[in-house]
Amino acid sequence: MMKKYNFCAGPAPLSPEVYQKAAEALENFNDTGLSILEISHRSDAFLSILADCNKWVLELLSLENKGYQVLFLQGSASMEFARVPLNLLKTQAGYIDTGVWAQKAINEARKVGQVKIVASSEDKNYSYIPQGYHLPEQIDYLHCTSNNTIYGTQMNNFPDTNAPLVCDMSSDIFSRKLDFSQFGLIYAGAQKNISTSGLSVVIIHESLLSENVNIPNVLSYKQHFQHNGLYHTPPVFAVYLTWLNLQWLIQQGGVEAMEKINRQKAAMLYQEIDNNYLFFGTAQKQDRSLMNVCFRLVDENLSTQFDRFIESKNITGIQGHRYVGGYRVSLYNAVTLSDVEYLITCLKEFATEQS
Ligand code: PLP
């Protein structure tokens, strides 16, 4: 089969080595003669996978021995939009509005308590990250979105606040080094840099594991923690895929090594978008995302031709999000430098054809 160059924003590609091992485990997991799909989540084999995943997440984020717990939960980032306020919002929470995903989180929080929007970039179609805003004193937590998948903007620094900082890191976790200990809670839907969909990974500081008896157990972080992540059946296959992918990430040299490649990939592609007369980037330069490169055609009348050309080159997944249109190339960890080089060659070829 011809190689497909997949730049999808999510569910996103994982590395071929990970797929290979996952495929083997679907047939015969660890030489047990059983599929990974039919092993008990209470088996020693799965408990050991879960323990490794816990350990590796903390190691990769340099959060070992700092009082953090990792939960692998059924759900998605949208589930955490609701679970975060249900667990942490007592009176008022602050939210930074950087786009659709932040707004969805805000809407869920409003059902639980008061929400103060501390900053927003709505005035310019979320093309930038707000800076220099005032933070209210009395908030239970401050919520931000580190990478705005739809608009291709990314936070480079995070607010200095006394309140716990909660971050939706769905589309850039494990892609760059940060001081992760500045966050009280990090969550991520797994289908970009971690695993497949159906799983959310929550990294929570123990000080935030308080009990709210008014919420159902299945929504309580503390309940999940107290049951060692087995309050109910975790998504076994998605956790196994996490295990394979974290191992792959460690073999690549961890988050720091990954960041180096991610910076190279993004720099190359932005350079092409800036230099190619057919395209322009939509995010403000200082806030451009390393993970999602959003751009448009200068002449939108070329879109059908461009789409056909892209398809003929076996490139897929570059349509912009349906809310904003245009194009979006996602450069998650599994996308290689040579995949990006190929795409750039194609963009140049299209420009030559048009000239
Ligand atoms: N947050 C961010 C930053 C996202 O990119 C997405 C989806 O792409 C979500 C939240 C929502 O994820 P889910 O559809 O898994 O709930």
Residues whose N, C-alpha, C, O or C-beta is under 5 A from the ligand:
A	BS01	PLP	G10 S76 A77 S78 M79 W101 N147 T149 D168 S170 S171 G189
